[in-house]
Amino acid sequence: MIDKRTIVHKLATKYNLPLEVVADIVNYQFKFVSKIMKEGDFEAIRLPYFGKFSVNPNRVKYITKLKDEATR
């Protein structure tokens, strides 16, 4: 199995870019998914050719319950 470092290194070499730039590009999609989920709308996010990310509905109920208890 190829790890992320190997992929970043191969892409950096192929496109003659600094490792940090390639690592930022590779990680951006995951930062985007994280940002959307943290906004609290709990909508599903689909990354083409990679998959669909969503929050478990039971987890949403649990978080809502905790928020309600905290405001009391």
Sequence and secondary structure as in RCSB ss.txt:
>XXXX:A:sequence
MIDKRTIVHKLATKYNLPLEVVADIVNYQFKFVSKIMKEGDFEAIRLPYFGKFSVNPNRVKYITKLKDEATR
>XXXX:A:secstr
   HHHHHHHHHHHHT  HHHHHHHHHHHHHHHHHHHHTT    EEETTTEEE   HHHHHHHHHHHHHHT 
